[in-house]
């Protein structure tokens, strides 16, 4: 597995774990009528820091194990997989934004709008990383 | 999975070129070892430029390196 593929898989898994956990907490809080809880802001900050730390650790360990691989510039296959993944993610984001807009007209209000938009962003990134990771596996 | 329509002789040519490694070939044409492996396995079709570079490394016409079986 190349350095770049390891990074993509790490990004995919950490995004699912960190932000999956974040949204479980958010949904539970909203269901209990505590959607305005300030602790959710710190949970967001903590999630961001946690994911950044995990990614830095994976990148550092992978670079130490294969320094030549880590220094290599992205080649045409890396760029192609990235472009394809971005295209798929863009389509998913469009659909998700449309869903949020519809939801706004049927009752989505206040801070829930912010959570929905964060969710759209995280969904897009998850799809992008996942599509790229699967692309690496299918394309050798 | 459908059978790849473009086949290549890169592995054989590497062996004949003093057992050149995938990494060495990749370095000479600006691709990673993993991309060279993917090309050899028929899982990735290189750009035209990359295909010409590969042929140039082995000193062969591109038809001797890549064949279309469509």
Backbone of each chain as ProteinMPNN parsed JSONL, in Angstrom:
{"seq_chain_A": "XXXXXXXXXXXXXXXXXXXXXXXXXXXXXXXXXXXXXXXXXXXXXXXXXXXXXXXXXXXXXXXXXXXXXXXXXXXXXXXXXXXXXXXXXXXXXXXXXXXXXXXXXXXXXXXXXXXXXXXXXXXXXXXXXXXXXXXXXXXX", "coords_chain_A": {"N_chain_A": [[0.855, -1.192, 0.0], [0.64, 2.15, -0.915], [2.101, 5.25, 0.36], [0.353, 7.405, 0.016], [-2.074, 6.074, -0.293], [-2.368, 4.929, 2.201], [-2.711, 7.224, 3.746], [-5.142, 8.141, 2.738], [-6.901, 6.058, 3.45], [-6.625, 6.259, 6.214], [-7.696, 8.806, 6.615], [-10.322, 8.327, 5.819], [-11.217, 6.375, 7.691], [-10.779, 7.703, 10.171], [-12.44, 9.908, 9.851], [-14.966, 8.689, 9.732], [-15.027, 7.511, 12.31], [-14.532, 9.655, 14.189], [-16.325, 11.739, 13.432], [-18.641, 10.342, 13.072], [-19.115, 9.522, 15.703], [-19.393, 12.067, 16.834], [-21.794, 12.981, 15.623], [-23.595, 11.118, 16.565], [-23.745, 11.838, 19.255], [-24.724, 14.451, 18.917], [-27.249, 14.012, 17.73], [-28.515, 12.553, 19.754], [-28.561, 14.504, 21.766], [-30.193, 16.445, 20.588], [-32.556, 15.036, 20.357], [-33.162, 14.847, 23.006], [-33.833, 17.382, 23.532], [-31.725, 19.119, 23.93], [-30.26, 20.582, 22.076], [-28.958, 23.023, 22.034], [-26.815, 22.884, 23.658], [-23.805, 24.083, 24.934], [-21.6, 22.463, 25.157], [-21.44, 20.981, 22.878], [-20.122, 22.53, 21.037], [-17.49, 22.448, 22.007], [-17.103, 19.757, 21.749], [-17.056, 19.56, 19.007], [-14.726, 21.03, 18.45], [-12.902, 19.438, 19.806], [-13.167, 17.053, 18.35], [-12.157, 17.847, 15.891], [-9.483, 18.422, 16.558], [-8.715, 15.912, 17.498], [-8.975, 14.283, 15.198], [-7.102, 15.527, 13.548], [-4.771, 15.02, 15.008], [-4.654, 12.216, 14.944], [-4.378, 11.79, 12.193], [-1.945, 13.064, 11.758], [-0.274, 11.397, 13.211], [-0.518, 8.96, 11.822], [0.508, 9.738, 9.344], [3.133, 10.435, 10.061], [4.177, 8.003, 11.054], [3.86, 6.357, 8.808], [5.52, 7.705, 7.013], [7.992, 7.39, 8.237], [8.302, 4.663, 7.996], [8.449, 4.299, 5.271], [10.211, 6.328, 3.795], [10.991, 7.202, 1.227], [8.752, 6.727, -0.302], [6.96, 8.496, 0.868], [7.983, 10.931, 0.149], [7.585, 11.034, -2.53], [6.119, 12.656, -5.313], [2.622, 13.212, -6.099], [1.385, 11.034, -8.606], [0.101, 10.438, -11.983], [-1.938, 8.553, -11.621], [-2.663, 8.898, -8.938], [-3.652, 11.518, -9.118], [-5.791, 11.165, -10.885], [-7.469, 9.403, -9.467], [-8.066, 11.091, -7.359], [-9.47, 13.131, -8.671], [-11.713, 11.733, -9.641], [-12.871, 10.917, -7.225], [-13.496, 13.387, -6.083], [-15.415, 14.261, -7.86], [-17.521, 12.434, -7.468], [-18.062, 12.951, -4.759], [-18.855, 15.619, -4.926], [-21.314, 15.421, -6.281], [-22.788, 13.986, -4.347], [-22.792, 15.871, -2.292], [-24.31, 17.891, -3.485], [-26.838, 16.659, -3.641], [-27.303, 16.254, -0.926], [-27.347, 18.9, 0.024], [-29.616, 19.8, -1.298], [-31.475, 18.25, 0.025], [-31.285, 19.325, 2.604], [-32.191, 21.914, 2.105], [-34.839, 21.358, 1.404], [-35.649, 20.306, 3.843], [-35.45, 22.571, 5.451], [-37.737, 23.889, 4.707], [-39.672, 22.391, 5.805], [-39.449, 22.486, 8.509], [-36.882, 22.529, 9.71], [-34.83, 24.246, 11.927], [-32.995, 26.955, 13.545], [-30.094, 26.102, 15.472], [-29.996, 23.545, 14.513], [-29.853, 23.738, 11.8], [-27.231, 24.444, 11.385], [-25.944, 22.133, 12.315], [-26.886, 20.379, 10.377], [-25.662, 21.381, 8.07], [-22.967, 21.042, 8.723], [-23.013, 18.321, 8.783], [-23.476, 17.768, 6.063], [-21.06, 18.605, 4.947], [-19.262, 16.831, 6.244], [-20.263, 14.414, 5.305], [-19.721, 14.691, 2.565], [-16.889, 14.736, 2.612], [-16.377, 12.209, 3.678], [-17.398, 10.563, 1.674], [-15.693, 11.331, -0.391], [-13.112, 10.522, 0.562], [-13.625, 7.802, 0.921], [-14.33, 6.931, -1.676], [-11.959, 7.42, -3.01], [-10.243, 5.705, -1.614], [-11.343, 3.169, -2.19], [-10.984, 3.268, -4.913], [-8.175, 3.124, -5.091], [-7.799, 0.498, -4.235], [-9.15, -0.941, -6.218], [-7.815, -0.167, -8.476], [-5.365, -1.352, -8.322]], "CA_chain_A": [[0.0, 0.0, 0.0], [1.483, 3.35, -1.001], [1.929, 6.234, 1.43], [-0.864, 8.192, -0.224], [-3.237, 5.241, -0.044], [-2.49, 4.806, 3.657], [-3.267, 8.489, 4.237], [-6.556, 8.193, 2.343], [-7.626, 5.132, 4.324], [-6.641, 6.841, 7.567], [-8.661, 9.913, 6.6], [-11.66, 7.726, 5.738], [-11.564, 5.727, 8.952], [-10.869, 8.7, 11.254], [-13.642, 10.717, 9.628], [-16.117, 7.88, 10.17], [-15.013, 7.317, 13.762], [-14.64, 10.908, 14.946], [-17.544, 12.498, 13.139], [-19.76, 9.454, 13.37], [-19.338, 9.67, 17.134], [-19.896, 13.425, 17.086], [-23.2, 13.119, 15.242], [-24.407, 10.301, 17.483], [-23.973, 12.695, 20.423], [-25.574, 15.576, 18.506], [-28.63, 13.536, 17.527], [-29.072, 12.215, 21.077], [-28.83, 15.763, 22.472], [-31.351, 17.082, 19.949], [-33.751, 14.241, 20.716], [-33.47, 15.141, 24.404], [-34.13, 18.81, 23.635], [-30.528, 19.85, 24.385], [-29.478, 20.913, 20.892], [-28.204, 24.264, 22.221], [-25.801, 22.635, 24.673], [-22.499, 24.629, 24.523], [-20.576, 21.417, 25.117], [-21.334, 20.475, 21.5], [-19.073, 23.306, 20.371], [-16.194, 21.898, 22.434], [-17.014, 18.432, 21.156], [-16.644, 19.806, 17.622], [-13.301, 21.4, 18.485], [-12.168, 18.242, 20.211], [-13.17, 16.131, 17.221], [-11.221, 18.37, 14.88], [-8.121, 18.215, 17.063], [-8.468, 14.468, 17.567], [-8.737, 13.758, 13.857], [-5.818, 16.069, 13.079], [-3.702, 14.305, 15.713], [-4.588, 10.854, 14.419], [-3.83, 11.857, 10.838], [-0.515, 13.4, 11.86], [0.412, 10.201, 13.689], [-0.464, 7.995, 10.717], [1.434, 10.268, 8.332], [4.501, 10.354, 10.575], [4.586, 6.59, 11.11], [3.988, 5.868, 7.427], [6.694, 8.341, 6.407], [9.179, 6.765, 8.834], [8.421, 3.296, 7.481], [8.791, 4.348, 3.841], [10.476, 7.747, 3.539], [11.024, 7.476, -0.205], [7.361, 6.736, -0.742], [6.31, 9.701, 1.383], [8.502, 12.121, -0.554], [7.219, 10.993, -3.952], [5.016, 13.54, -5.692], [1.483, 12.445, -6.634], [1.526, 10.787, -10.045], [-1.148, 10.572, -12.737], [-2.985, 7.703, -11.04], [-3.115, 9.604, -7.736], [-4.465, 12.666, -9.518], [-7.033, 10.668, -11.493], [-8.325, 8.897, -8.382], [-8.534, 12.264, -6.624], [-10.493, 13.824, -9.473], [-12.932, 10.915, -9.642], [-13.46, 10.962, -5.883], [-14.076, 14.721, -5.895], [-16.632, 14.312, -8.675], [-18.569, 11.669, -6.772], [-18.389, 13.674, -3.535], [-19.588, 16.83, -5.307], [-22.693, 15.012, -6.557], [-23.417, 13.647, -3.06], [-23.014, 17.137, -1.572], [-25.445, 18.565, -4.129], [-28.066, 15.979, -3.212], [-27.482, 16.514, 0.507], [-27.751, 20.308, 0.176], [-31.014, 19.858, -1.725], [-32.254, 17.659, 1.115], [-31.309, 20.308, 3.698], [-33.074, 23.011, 1.673], [-36.206, 20.842, 1.555], [-35.872, 20.157, 5.282], [-35.671, 23.927, 5.957], [-39.114, 24.284, 4.407], [-40.619, 21.56, 6.56], [-39.303, 22.574, 9.948], [-35.513, 22.613, 10.249], [-34.66, 25.593, 12.453], [-31.971, 27.268, 14.543], [-28.778, 25.455, 15.428], [-30.099, 22.303, 13.748], [-29.412, 24.04, 10.439], [-25.76, 24.373, 11.421], [-25.573, 20.714, 12.389], [-27.163, 19.771, 9.074], [-24.623, 21.804, 7.11], [-21.743, 20.325, 9.099], [-23.236, 16.951, 8.331], [-23.286, 17.725, 4.609], [-19.608, 18.688, 4.719], [-18.632, 15.581, 6.672], [-20.701, 13.385, 4.36], [-18.941, 14.888, 1.341], [-15.511, 14.313, 2.834], [-16.383, 10.761, 3.842], [-17.57, 9.975, 0.334], [-14.463, 11.583, -1.168], [-12.046, 9.627, 1.029], [-14.01, 6.413, 0.67], [-14.254, 6.664, -3.111], [-10.546, 7.373, -3.367], [-9.67, 4.494, -1.033], [-11.808, 2.036, -3.002], [-10.31, 3.408, -6.201], [-6.816, 2.596, -4.954], [-7.87, -0.962, -4.142], [-9.572, -1.506, -7.498], [-6.829, 0.157, -9.519], [-4.089, -1.945, -7.961]], "C_chain_A": [[0.891, 1.242, 0.0], [1.182, 4.291, 0.161], [0.61, 6.981, 1.254], [-2.118, 7.368, 0.046], [-3.452, 5.072, 1.464], [-3.138, 6.063, 4.239], [-4.764, 8.566, 3.933], [-7.387, 7.27, 3.225], [-7.717, 5.674, 5.752], [-7.661, 7.971, 7.652], [-10.09, 9.367, 6.604], [-12.089, 7.156, 7.087], [-11.712, 6.747, 10.089], [-12.094, 9.589, 11.082], [-14.884, 9.961, 10.093], [-16.179, 7.785, 11.689], [-15.317, 8.614, 14.506], [-16.002, 11.569, 14.706], [-18.8, 11.645, 13.239], [-20.128, 9.555, 14.842], [-19.932, 11.023, 17.484], [-21.385, 13.513, 16.782], [-24.12, 12.205, 16.046], [-24.754, 11.142, 18.71], [-24.932, 13.832, 20.074], [-27.031, 15.132, 18.393], [-29.284, 13.206, 18.874], [-29.444, 13.48, 21.846], [-30.086, 16.433, 21.908], [-32.631, 16.355, 20.335], [-34.163, 14.489, 22.16], [-33.72, 16.633, 24.637], [-32.944, 19.646, 24.073], [-29.639, 20.228, 23.218], [-28.642, 22.17, 21.028], [-27.091, 24.111, 23.249], [-24.445, 23.153, 24.192], [-21.414, 23.57, 24.441], [-20.416, 20.841, 23.709], [-20.287, 21.248, 20.704], [-17.708, 22.731, 20.721], [-16.0, 20.476, 21.92], [-16.555, 18.55, 19.703], [-15.15, 20.135, 17.56], [-12.45, 20.181, 18.826], [-12.072, 17.226, 19.088], [-12.177, 16.549, 16.149], [-9.786, 18.108, 15.302], [-7.775, 16.728, 17.074], [-8.171, 13.892, 16.191], [-7.403, 14.253, 13.309], [-4.65, 15.314, 13.716], [-3.543, 12.888, 15.166], [-3.968, 10.842, 13.027], [-2.347, 12.16, 10.856], [0.279, 12.17, 12.287], [0.559, 9.178, 12.563], [0.536, 8.45, 9.654], [2.879, 10.126, 8.785], [5.006, 8.913, 10.575], [4.788, 6.038, 9.706], [5.222, 6.44, 6.743], [7.976, 7.73, 6.955], [9.406, 5.365, 8.26], [8.848, 3.278, 6.015], [9.055, 5.79, 3.433], [10.49, 8.101, 2.055], [9.62, 7.613, -0.771], [6.657, 8.038, -0.345], [6.75, 10.947, 0.619], [8.036, 12.172, -2.009], [6.035, 11.913, -4.223], [3.847, 12.7, -6.205], [1.664, 12.258, -8.147], [0.151, 10.807, -10.717], [-2.274, 9.73, -12.156], [-3.545, 8.342, -9.775], [-4.053, 10.756, -8.108], [-5.802, 12.219, -10.094], [-7.998, 10.169, -10.418], [-8.89, 10.062, -7.574], [-9.642, 12.991, -7.37], [-11.801, 13.056, -9.475], [-13.642, 11.005, -8.305], [-14.13, 12.313, -5.64], [-15.376, 14.849, -6.686], [-17.799, 13.607, -8.0], [-19.031, 12.437, -5.534], [-19.209, 14.931, -3.837], [-21.056, 16.51, -5.566], [-23.431, 14.71, -5.259], [-23.731, 14.919, -2.274], [-24.196, 17.889, -2.165], [-26.771, 17.981, -3.656], [-28.346, 16.289, -1.747], [-27.927, 17.956, 0.761], [-29.218, 20.479, -0.212], [-31.925, 19.313, -0.627], [-32.368, 18.637, 2.287], [-32.25, 21.464, 3.345], [-34.531, 22.59, 1.807], [-36.576, 20.784, 3.035], [-36.142, 21.514, 5.933], [-37.128, 24.341, 5.781], [-40.139, 23.454, 5.162], [-40.272, 21.503, 8.043], [-37.903, 22.67, 10.517], [-35.247, 24.054, 10.671], [-33.414, 25.705, 13.321], [-30.664, 26.542, 14.343], [-28.819, 24.138, 14.661], [-29.675, 22.502, 12.301], [-27.886, 23.916, 10.356], [-25.304, 22.924, 11.46], [-25.79, 20.019, 11.045], [-26.086, 20.128, 8.061], [-23.273, 21.155, 7.432], [-21.838, 18.882, 8.614], [-23.03, 16.791, 6.835], [-21.798, 17.727, 4.283], [-18.916, 17.37, 5.068], [-19.008, 14.438, 5.727], [-19.889, 13.471, 3.067], [-17.512, 14.397, 1.488], [-15.423, 12.797, 2.987], [-16.499, 10.059, 2.491], [-16.3, 10.154, -0.494], [-13.344, 10.636, -0.754], [-12.373, 8.172, 0.702], [-13.894, 6.042, -0.801], [-12.799, 6.543, -3.557], [-9.897, 6.087, -2.85], [-10.082, 3.258, -1.837], [-11.162, 2.076, -4.375], [-8.899, 2.858, -6.172], [-6.833, 1.073, -4.927], [-8.218, -1.571, -5.496], [-8.543, -1.279, -8.589], [-5.451, -0.313, -9.102], [-3.549, -1.342, -6.687]], "O_chain_A": [[1.794, 1.362, 0.828], [0.168, 4.162, 0.847], [-0.149, 7.167, 2.205], [-3.111, 7.891, 0.552], [-4.588, 5.074, 1.939], [-4.003, 5.98, 5.111], [-5.553, 9.004, 4.771], [-8.458, 7.656, 3.695], [-8.752, 5.561, 6.409], [-8.398, 8.083, 8.632], [-10.959, 9.883, 7.308], [-13.192, 7.424, 7.562], [-12.654, 6.668, 10.877], [-12.717, 9.981, 12.069], [-15.747, 10.525, 10.766], [-17.241, 7.956, 12.287], [-16.224, 8.675, 15.335], [-16.724, 11.908, 15.644], [-19.894, 12.163, 13.465], [-21.304, 9.661, 15.191], [-20.841, 11.13, 18.308], [-22.154, 14.052, 17.578], [-25.307, 12.498, 16.189], [-25.902, 11.164, 19.153], [-25.843, 14.14, 20.842], [-27.934, 15.798, 18.902], [-30.448, 13.533, 19.109], [-30.489, 13.541, 22.493], [-30.931, 16.924, 22.657], [-33.657, 16.978, 20.605], [-35.336, 14.365, 22.514], [-33.808, 17.091, 25.776], [-33.125, 20.769, 24.543], [-28.414, 20.204, 23.332], [-27.718, 22.386, 20.243], [-26.488, 25.101, 23.664], [-23.968, 22.715, 23.145], [-20.418, 23.75, 23.739], [-19.371, 20.276, 23.385], [-19.644, 20.698, 19.811], [-16.865, 22.546, 19.844], [-14.873, 20.042, 21.684], [-15.761, 17.738, 19.227], [-14.412, 19.596, 16.735], [-11.415, 19.934, 18.209], [-11.027, 16.607, 18.891], [-11.46, 15.727, 15.579], [-8.971, 17.634, 14.511], [-6.668, 16.339, 16.701], [-7.234, 13.111, 16.026], [-6.662, 13.495, 12.682], [-3.663, 15.005, 13.049], [-2.425, 12.42, 14.954], [-3.135, 9.991, 12.718], [-1.578, 11.595, 10.079], [1.376, 11.929, 11.784], [1.63, 8.6, 12.375], [1.312, 7.649, 9.134], [3.749, 9.745, 8.001], [6.128, 8.64, 10.146], [5.764, 5.337, 9.441], [5.894, 5.744, 5.981], [8.947, 7.569, 6.217], [10.544, 4.937, 8.064], [9.528, 2.352, 5.573], [8.209, 6.413, 2.792], [10.048, 9.184, 1.671], [9.338, 8.483, -1.595], [5.874, 8.601, -1.109], [5.982, 11.896, 0.463], [8.086, 13.225, -2.645], [5.07, 11.944, -3.459], [4.056, 11.59, -6.695], [2.039, 13.185, -8.865], [-0.846, 11.155, -10.084], [-3.435, 10.137, -12.189], [-4.757, 8.335, -9.557], [-5.104, 10.942, -7.495], [-6.833, 12.832, -9.818], [-9.191, 10.472, -10.451], [-10.047, 10.03, -7.153], [-10.631, 13.415, -6.773], [-12.873, 13.643, -9.33], [-14.863, 11.151, -8.248], [-15.212, 12.374, -5.056], [-16.327, 15.479, -6.224], [-18.918, 14.118, -7.967], [-20.23, 12.563, -5.282], [-20.138, 15.267, -3.103], [-21.942, 17.242, -5.123], [-24.575, 15.131, -5.085], [-24.796, 15.036, -1.668], [-24.998, 18.464, -1.428], [-27.702, 18.711, -3.315], [-29.487, 16.556, -1.369], [-28.781, 18.205, 1.612], [-29.968, 21.2, 0.446], [-33.007, 19.846, -0.382], [-33.433, 18.759, 2.893], [-33.013, 21.932, 4.19], [-35.366, 23.369, 2.269], [-37.679, 21.166, 3.427], [-36.956, 21.614, 6.851], [-37.681, 25.059, 6.613], [-41.328, 23.771, 5.163], [-40.723, 20.61, 8.76], [-37.754, 22.877, 11.721], [-35.416, 24.978, 9.875], [-32.854, 24.706, 13.771], [-30.181, 26.379, 13.223], [-27.781, 23.661, 14.203], [-29.201, 21.572, 11.648], [-27.334, 23.367, 9.402], [-24.393, 22.53, 10.731], [-24.989, 19.183, 10.627], [-25.649, 19.278, 7.285], [-22.53, 20.767, 6.53], [-20.874, 18.31, 8.106], [-22.472, 15.79, 6.387], [-21.333, 16.95, 3.449], [-18.099, 16.858, 4.303], [-18.171, 13.599, 5.391], [-19.43, 12.457, 2.541], [-16.983, 13.726, 0.602], [-14.491, 12.174, 2.477], [-15.789, 9.093, 2.21], [-15.883, 9.244, -1.21], [-12.701, 10.017, -1.602], [-11.51, 7.412, 0.263], [-13.413, 4.959, -1.135], [-12.452, 5.684, -4.367], [-9.105, 5.457, -3.55], [-9.248, 2.4, -2.128], [-10.829, 1.033, -4.939], [-8.467, 2.199, -7.117], [-5.974, 0.43, -5.532], [-7.654, -2.595, -5.883], [-8.407, -2.084, -9.51], [-4.455, 0.288, -9.504], [-2.473, -1.726, -6.23]]}, "seq_chain_B": "XXXXXXXXXXXXXXXXXXXXXXXXXXXXXXXXXXXXXXXXXXXXXXXXXXXXXXXXXXXXXXXXXXXXXX", "coords_chain_B": {"N_chain_B": [[-15.53, -9.015, -12.95], [-14.507, -7.395, -15.951], [-12.388, -8.583, -18.591], [-9.269, -6.977, -19.018], [-8.771, -4.715, -21.745], [-6.449, -3.757, -22.75], [-3.357, -5.076, -22.933], [-0.043, -5.708, -21.652], [3.549, -5.888, -21.956], [5.261, -5.292, -19.957], [6.348, -6.403, -17.625], [7.899, -8.539, -18.606], [9.675, -7.141, -20.229], [10.95, -5.599, -18.332], [12.318, -7.57, -16.958], [14.016, -8.435, -18.923], [15.556, -6.211, -19.162], [17.945, -6.182, -17.538], [16.731, -7.069, -15.218], [15.163, -4.964, -14.18], [13.637, -3.146, -11.58], [10.236, -2.511, -10.449], [10.129, -0.143, -9.082], [12.408, 1.169, -10.01], [11.77, 1.502, -12.706], [9.524, 3.1, -12.388], [10.665, 5.386, -11.279], [12.114, 6.338, -13.423], [10.182, 7.107, -15.21], [8.523, 8.817, -13.892], [6.456, 7.84, -12.299], [4.824, 6.202, -9.52], [5.928, 3.243, -7.707], [3.773, 1.648, -7.118], [1.896, 2.435, -9.019], [3.112, 1.568, -11.359], [3.008, -1.16, -10.845], [0.251, -1.499, -10.884], [-0.273, -0.909, -13.556], [1.094, -3.005, -14.854], [-0.408, -5.14, -13.941], [-2.689, -4.755, -15.309], [-4.689, -3.272, -14.194], [-4.786, -0.581, -14.285], [-4.856, 1.881, -16.766], [-2.32, 3.576, -18.356], [-1.655, 7.083, -19.085], [-1.321, 8.419, -22.414], [1.093, 9.716, -22.705], [2.597, 8.638, -20.586], [2.674, 5.992, -21.405], [4.212, 6.179, -23.74], [6.579, 7.041, -22.581], [7.295, 4.809, -21.101], [7.734, 2.95, -23.155], [9.9, 4.2, -24.342], [11.869, 3.954, -22.384], [12.48, 1.253, -22.53], [13.34, 1.148, -25.075], [11.732, 0.37, -27.181], [9.176, 0.094, -29.752], [5.94, 1.494, -29.176], [3.887, -0.294, -29.691], [5.038, -2.726, -29.168], [5.079, -2.822, -26.513], [2.525, -2.293, -25.461], [-0.618, -3.803, -26.153], [-3.683, -3.904, -27.885], [-6.638, -5.522, -27.181], [-9.263, -5.403, -27.882]], "CA_chain_B": [[-14.692, -7.969, -13.557], [-14.236, -7.701, -17.356], [-10.982, -8.756, -18.915], [-8.728, -5.714, -19.534], [-8.612, -4.742, -23.197], [-5.076, -3.408, -23.083], [-2.38, -5.916, -22.237], [1.3, -5.162, -21.831], [4.697, -6.783, -21.768], [6.204, -4.531, -19.126], [7.063, -7.291, -16.695], [8.907, -9.257, -19.389], [10.668, -6.159, -20.66], [11.755, -5.247, -17.148], [13.216, -8.702, -16.68], [15.057, -8.446, -19.96], [16.382, -5.006, -18.965], [18.749, -6.401, -16.32], [15.827, -7.263, -14.083], [14.78, -3.654, -13.642], [12.514, -3.247, -10.635], [9.103, -1.615, -10.706], [10.489, 1.16, -8.521], [13.371, 1.803, -10.923], [11.016, 1.939, -13.88], [8.687, 4.223, -11.964], [11.499, 6.577, -11.089], [12.552, 6.824, -14.734], [9.08, 7.684, -15.985], [7.738, 9.745, -13.078], [5.298, 7.19, -11.673], [5.185, 5.454, -8.308], [6.058, 1.801, -7.884], [2.416, 1.083, -7.068], [1.23, 2.695, -10.3], [3.722, 0.641, -12.314], [2.435, -2.479, -10.535], [-1.145, -1.49, -11.354], [-0.233, -0.976, -15.03], [1.491, -4.377, -15.213], [-1.515, -6.052, -13.628], [-3.839, -4.426, -16.145], [-5.726, -2.623, -13.394], [-4.767, 0.851, -14.575], [-4.338, 2.214, -18.094], [-1.57, 4.826, -18.25], [-1.901, 8.095, -20.109], [-0.54, 8.204, -23.637], [2.45, 10.189, -22.44], [3.27, 7.652, -19.74], [2.902, 4.802, -22.23], [5.358, 6.473, -24.608], [7.786, 7.086, -21.733], [7.647, 3.416, -20.782], [8.317, 2.369, -24.376], [11.197, 4.835, -24.551], [12.817, 3.37, -21.418], [12.898, -0.066, -23.021], [13.832, 1.283, -26.449], [10.843, -0.417, -28.039], [7.977, 0.802, -30.216], [4.871, 1.372, -28.191], [3.123, -1.498, -30.016], [5.699, -3.888, -28.57], [4.885, -2.751, -25.058], [1.087, -2.367, -25.177], [-1.427, -4.372, -27.224], [-5.129, -3.731, -27.73], [-7.346, -6.777, -27.45], [-10.692, -5.091, -27.906]], "C_chain_B": [[-14.369, -8.343, -15.002], [-12.738, -7.784, -17.59], [-10.448, -7.43, -19.475], [-8.469, -5.817, -21.024], [-7.209, -4.372, -23.641], [-4.163, -4.307, -22.26], [-0.993, -5.348, -22.511], [2.359, -6.203, -21.509], [5.724, -6.161, -20.831], [7.009, -5.439, -18.218], [8.195, -8.035, -17.413], [10.035, -8.315, -19.791], [11.545, -5.718, -19.499], [12.763, -6.343, -16.843], [14.364, -8.726, -17.672], [15.999, -7.252, -19.836], [17.141, -5.112, -17.645], [17.895, -6.455, -15.06], [15.525, -5.932, -13.377], [13.595, -3.829, -12.697], [11.401, -2.286, -11.027], [9.447, -0.206, -10.209], [11.458, 1.906, -9.449], [12.662, 2.315, -12.171], [10.17, 3.16, -13.53], [9.471, 5.513, -11.832], [11.882, 7.189, -12.439], [11.426, 7.487, -15.516], [8.172, 8.597, -15.169], [6.467, 9.153, -12.507], [5.759, 6.455, -10.414], [5.274, 3.957, -8.616], [4.672, 1.162, -7.955], [1.668, 1.297, -8.386], [1.793, 1.771, -11.376], [3.147, -0.76, -12.098], [1.004, -2.571, -11.051], [-1.206, -1.579, -12.876], [0.087, -2.395, -15.471], [0.344, -5.346, -15.01], [-2.756, -5.774, -14.466], [-4.962, -3.745, -15.391], [-5.8, -1.118, -13.665], [-4.167, 1.062, -15.959], [-3.605, 3.544, -18.015], [-2.009, 5.831, -19.307], [-1.0, 7.789, -21.31], [0.919, 8.602, -23.415], [3.232, 9.166, -21.615], [3.58, 6.394, -20.533], [4.105, 5.002, -23.145], [6.661, 6.499, -23.8], [8.262, 5.678, -21.398], [8.318, 2.772, -21.983], [9.715, 2.921, -24.614], [12.256, 4.258, -23.625], [13.36, 2.045, -21.945], [13.43, -0.025, -24.453], [13.0, 0.481, -27.438], [9.734, 0.475, -28.601], [6.841, 0.547, -29.245], [4.019, 0.133, -28.422], [3.744, -2.76, -29.408], [5.482, -3.934, -27.072], [3.412, -2.95, -24.695], [0.35, -2.922, -26.387], [-2.915, -4.226, -26.867], [-5.826, -5.036, -28.085], [-8.851, -6.567, -27.445], [-11.46, -5.797, -29.0]], "O_chain_B": [[-13.995, -9.485, -15.268], [-11.937, -7.156, -16.898], [-11.102, -6.817, -20.318], [-8.014, -6.847, -21.52], [-6.822, -4.641, -24.778], [-4.204, -4.289, -21.03], [-0.789, -4.606, -23.472], [2.098, -7.233, -20.888], [6.913, -6.469, -20.907], [8.217, -5.261, -18.064], [9.305, -8.145, -16.893], [11.211, -8.666, -19.698], [12.743, -5.491, -19.668], [13.917, -6.07, -16.511], [15.513, -8.996, -17.323], [17.116, -7.285, -20.352], [17.009, -4.267, -16.76], [18.275, -5.962, -13.997], [15.622, -5.812, -12.156], [12.663, -4.578, -12.991], [11.598, -1.372, -11.828], [9.096, 0.79, -10.841], [11.34, 3.116, -9.644], [12.922, 3.425, -12.633], [10.113, 4.129, -14.288], [9.009, 6.586, -12.218], [11.962, 8.41, -12.575], [11.675, 8.327, -16.38], [7.17, 9.098, -15.679], [5.502, 9.875, -12.255], [6.937, 6.13, -10.267], [4.77, 3.477, -9.632], [4.434, 0.252, -8.749], [0.898, 0.437, -8.814], [1.047, 1.251, -12.206], [2.835, -1.462, -13.06], [0.596, -3.599, -11.591], [-2.084, -2.244, -13.427], [-0.571, -2.933, -16.361], [0.145, -6.263, -15.806], [-3.76, -6.477, -14.347], [-6.079, -3.651, -15.9], [-6.781, -0.468, -13.305], [-3.119, 0.507, -16.29], [-4.207, 4.55, -17.641], [-2.651, 5.474, -20.295], [-0.054, 7.007, -21.221], [1.845, 7.929, -23.868], [4.388, 8.867, -21.915], [4.638, 5.793, -20.351], [4.924, 4.096, -23.306], [7.705, 6.042, -24.267], [9.458, 5.387, -21.408], [9.354, 2.122, -21.846], [10.612, 2.192, -25.038], [13.408, 4.088, -24.025], [14.549, 1.756, -21.82], [13.909, -1.031, -24.977], [13.526, -0.028, -28.428], [9.391, 1.493, -28.001], [6.791, -0.487, -28.579], [3.484, -0.436, -27.471], [3.046, -3.744, -29.164], [5.681, -4.971, -26.438], [3.085, -3.673, -23.754], [0.654, -2.555, -27.522], [-3.328, -4.401, -25.72], [-5.62, -5.584, -29.168], [-9.614, -7.449, -27.051], [-12.671, -5.614, -29.121]]}, "name": "protein", "num_of_chains": 2, "seq": "XXXXXXXXXXXXXXXXXXXXXXXXXXXXXXXXXXXXXXXXXXXXXXXXXXXXXXXXXXXXXXXXXXXXXXXXXXXXXXXXXXXXXXXXXXXXXXXXXXXXXXXXXXXXXXXXXXXXXXXXXXXXXXXXXXXXXXXXXXXXXXXXXXXXXXXXXXXXXXXXXXXXXXXXXXXXXXXXXXXXXXXXXXXXXXXXXXXXXXXXXXXXXXXXXX"}
